[in-house]
Amino acid sequence: MSDQINMDAGSPFNKFTVITSLYIILLIISNLMATKLVTFWGMVLPAAVIAYPLCFMTGDVLTEVWGYKTAKKVIWLGFFANFLLVVWTNIGVYMPYPDFWQGQEHYKFIFNAVPRITLASFAGYIFGELTNSWSLEFIKKFTGERFLFIRTIGSSVIGQVLDTLFFFTIGFYGTVPNKVLITMIVTQYLFKVACEALGGTPLAYMLVKWAKKDNSVTPPGSLSNCI
């Protein structure tokens, strides 16, 4: 048996599996990073802001190559994976631990998510990702296979609105002044869209090109028209 991984469309370890795994890994990384607050040019943002736009980008690749119906299934799979992460890490919080272990409060701080924040995260993810994926396929009806950057950036502009609005409104409304809440929503939205446009879109081009190459889902000759 060859040691080389078979990346053909018919292989159990194919390109769809790789992109799907990358999507879910980025989603889980984003949720684990979300408890850390960082500052960018005077703006206070969750550290996940550097990873979550890449999750959106990977969702764009799934929709671009395999279509909205397939991407929607992966989005729900990501939701289930995130739900399991929350459930099992919170079970770990309440498991008994030895007296000499000094890390309980640190572990609890990271994983004992406030229910309201968890709900906000789930709502933002579902509405944002589904809208992002649907928007990309809708825009593609007008652009065809060309101008991938219009689809990736345009869909993120739309999807990130819902993701950011749902997360901050559900998670923080009534706990911070409305003026501060609006500032948080606007700054994080602009930052995430900028990350998608400047960093995510070039990566999307590379992943789409790789996924469509020698892939049975790609019509012959369509790869050269995606620019």
C-alpha positions as CSV (number, residue, x, y, z in Angstrom):
1,M,0.0,0.0,0.0
2,S,1.3,3.4,-0.9
3,D,2.3,5.8,1.9
4,Q,1.0,8.8,-0.2
5,I,-2.4,10.1,0.9
6,N,-4.9,9.8,-1.9
7,M,-6.6,13.2,-2.3
8,D,-8.8,12.1,-5.2
9,A,-12.6,12.8,-5.0
10,G,-13.4,9.2,-4.5
11,S,-11.0,8.7,-1.6
12,P,-12.3,8.7,2.0
13,F,-9.5,11.2,2.7
14,N,-10.4,13.7,-0.1
15,K,-10.3,17.4,-0.5
16,F,-13.8,17.9,0.9
17,T,-12.7,16.1,4.1
18,V,-9.6,18.4,4.4
19,I,-11.6,21.6,3.9
20,T,-14.3,20.5,6.3
21,S,-11.8,19.5,9.0
22,L,-10.0,22.9,8.6
23,Y,-13.4,24.7,8.9
24,I,-14.3,22.9,12.2
25,I,-10.8,23.3,13.6
26,L,-10.8,27.0,13.0
27,L,-14.3,27.3,14.6
28,I,-13.1,25.5,17.7
29,I,-9.9,27.6,17.9
30,S,-12.0,30.7,17.6
31,N,-14.2,29.7,20.5
32,L,-11.2,28.8,22.7
33,M,-9.5,32.1,21.9
34,A,-12.7,34.2,22.6
35,T,-12.1,34.4,26.3
36,K,-8.9,36.4,25.8
37,L,-9.3,40.2,25.2
38,V,-6.7,42.0,23.1
39,T,-6.1,45.6,21.9
40,F,-5.7,46.7,18.3
41,W,-5.0,50.4,17.8
42,G,-7.0,51.3,20.9
43,M,-9.8,48.9,20.2
44,V,-10.6,46.1,22.7
45,L,-11.5,42.9,20.8
46,P,-11.6,39.1,21.6
47,A,-8.5,37.3,20.4
48,A,-10.7,35.1,18.3
49,V,-11.0,38.1,15.8
50,I,-7.9,36.9,14.1
51,A,-9.1,33.3,13.6
52,Y,-12.9,33.6,13.1
53,P,-12.7,35.4,9.7
54,L,-10.6,32.5,8.5
55,C,-13.5,30.2,9.5
56,F,-15.8,32.4,7.3
57,M,-13.3,32.1,4.5
58,T,-13.2,28.3,4.7
59,G,-17.0,28.4,4.6
60,D,-16.7,30.4,1.4
61,V,-14.5,27.8,-0.1
62,L,-17.0,25.0,0.8
63,T,-19.9,27.0,-0.8
64,E,-17.8,28.0,-3.9
65,V,-16.7,24.4,-4.7
66,W,-19.5,22.2,-3.3
67,G,-22.5,24.5,-3.1
68,Y,-24.8,25.9,-0.4
69,K,-26.6,22.7,0.4
70,T,-23.4,20.9,1.2
71,A,-21.9,23.9,3.0
72,K,-25.1,24.2,5.2
73,K,-24.6,20.6,6.4
74,V,-21.0,21.4,7.4
75,I,-22.1,24.5,9.2
76,W,-24.5,22.5,11.3
77,L,-21.8,19.9,11.8
78,G,-19.6,22.8,13.2
79,F,-22.5,23.8,15.4
80,F,-22.7,20.3,16.8
81,A,-18.9,20.1,17.3
82,N,-19.0,23.5,19.2
83,F,-21.9,22.3,21.3
84,L,-20.0,19.2,22.3
85,L,-17.0,21.3,23.2
86,V,-19.1,23.5,25.5
87,V,-20.8,20.5,27.1
88,W,-17.7,18.4,27.8
89,T,-15.4,21.2,28.9
90,N,-18.1,22.4,31.4
91,I,-18.5,18.9,32.7
92,G,-14.8,19.0,33.3
93,V,-15.3,22.1,35.4
94,Y,-17.4,20.3,37.9
95,M,-15.4,17.1,38.1
96,P,-13.6,16.5,41.5
97,Y,-10.0,17.5,41.6
98,P,-7.1,16.9,44.0
99,D,-6.3,19.5,46.7
100,F,-2.8,20.1,45.4
101,W,-4.0,21.1,41.9
102,Q,-3.9,24.9,41.6
103,G,-5.5,25.3,38.2
104,Q,-9.2,24.9,38.9
105,E,-10.1,28.6,38.9
106,H,-8.1,29.2,35.7
107,Y,-9.8,26.2,34.0
108,K,-13.2,27.4,35.2
109,F,-12.5,30.9,33.9
110,I,-11.7,29.6,30.4
111,F,-14.4,26.9,30.0
112,N,-17.2,27.8,32.4
113,A,-19.0,29.9,29.8
114,V,-21.8,32.2,30.9
115,P,-25.0,30.7,29.4
116,R,-25.9,34.1,27.9
117,I,-22.6,34.4,26.1
118,T,-22.8,30.8,24.9
119,L,-26.3,31.4,23.5
120,A,-25.1,34.6,21.8
121,S,-22.1,32.8,20.3
122,F,-24.3,30.0,18.9
123,A,-26.9,32.4,17.5
124,G,-24.3,34.6,15.9
125,Y,-22.6,31.6,14.4
126,I,-25.7,29.9,12.9
127,F,-27.2,33.1,11.4
128,G,-23.9,34.6,10.3
129,E,-22.5,31.5,8.7
130,L,-25.7,30.4,6.9
131,T,-26.2,33.9,5.6
132,N,-22.6,34.1,4.5
133,S,-22.9,30.8,2.6
134,W,-26.3,31.7,1.0
135,S,-25.1,35.1,0.0
136,L,-22.0,33.7,-1.8
137,E,-24.1,31.4,-3.9
138,F,-26.6,34.1,-4.6
139,I,-23.9,36.5,-5.8
140,K,-22.4,33.7,-7.9
141,K,-25.6,33.8,-10.0
142,F,-24.5,37.2,-11.3
143,T,-20.8,36.8,-11.4
144,G,-20.6,33.2,-12.6
145,E,-17.2,31.5,-12.0
146,R,-15.3,34.8,-12.3
147,F,-14.6,37.5,-9.7
148,L,-14.3,35.2,-6.7
149,F,-13.1,38.1,-4.5
150,I,-16.5,39.8,-5.0
151,R,-18.2,36.7,-3.7
152,T,-16.0,36.2,-0.7
153,I,-15.9,39.8,0.4
154,G,-19.5,40.5,-0.5
155,S,-20.8,37.5,1.4
156,S,-18.7,38.3,4.5
157,V,-20.0,41.9,4.5
158,I,-23.5,40.5,4.7
159,G,-22.9,37.5,7.0
160,Q,-20.7,39.3,9.5
161,V,-23.5,41.9,10.1
162,L,-25.7,39.2,11.5
163,D,-23.0,37.3,13.3
164,T,-21.8,40.5,15.0
165,L,-25.3,41.9,15.8
166,F,-26.6,38.7,17.2
167,F,-23.5,38.0,19.3
168,F,-23.1,41.4,20.9
169,T,-26.9,42.2,21.2
170,I,-27.7,38.9,22.9
171,G,-24.5,38.7,24.9
172,F,-24.1,42.3,26.1
173,Y,-27.3,44.3,25.8
174,G,-28.2,45.8,29.1
175,T,-24.8,45.1,30.7
176,V,-22.9,47.9,29.0
177,P,-24.0,51.4,28.0
178,N,-25.7,51.4,24.6
179,K,-23.1,53.8,23.2
180,V,-20.3,51.4,24.2
181,L,-22.3,48.4,22.7
182,I,-22.6,50.2,19.4
183,T,-18.9,51.0,19.3
184,M,-18.1,47.3,20.1
185,I,-20.4,46.1,17.3
186,V,-19.0,48.5,14.7
187,T,-15.3,48.1,15.5
188,Q,-15.4,44.3,15.5
189,Y,-17.5,44.2,12.4
190,L,-15.1,46.4,10.4
191,F,-12.1,44.5,11.8
192,K,-13.5,41.1,10.8
193,V,-14.5,42.3,7.3
194,A,-11.0,43.8,6.8
195,C,-9.4,40.5,7.9
196,E,-11.5,38.6,5.4
197,A,-10.8,41.1,2.6
198,L,-7.0,41.4,3.1
199,G,-6.1,38.0,4.5
200,G,-9.0,35.6,3.9
201,T,-9.7,36.3,0.3
202,P,-6.1,35.5,-1.0
203,L,-6.2,32.2,1.0
204,A,-9.7,31.5,-0.4
205,Y,-8.2,31.8,-4.0
206,M,-5.5,29.3,-3.1
207,L,-7.9,26.8,-1.5
208,V,-10.5,27.0,-4.2
209,K,-7.8,26.5,-6.9
210,W,-6.5,23.5,-5.0
211,A,-9.9,22.0,-4.3
212,K,-11.1,22.4,-7.9
213,K,-8.0,20.9,-9.4
214,D,-8.6,17.4,-10.6
215,N,-11.9,17.4,-8.6
216,S,-14.9,15.5,-10.0
217,V,-17.2,18.3,-8.9
218,T,-15.6,20.9,-11.2
219,P,-16.7,21.2,-14.8
220,P,-13.7,20.9,-17.2
221,G,-12.1,24.3,-17.9
222,S,-14.0,26.2,-15.2
223,L,-11.0,26.7,-13.0
224,S,-9.4,29.3,-15.3
225,N,-12.6,31.4,-15.1
226,C,-12.7,31.9,-11.3
227,I,-10.4,35.1,-11.4
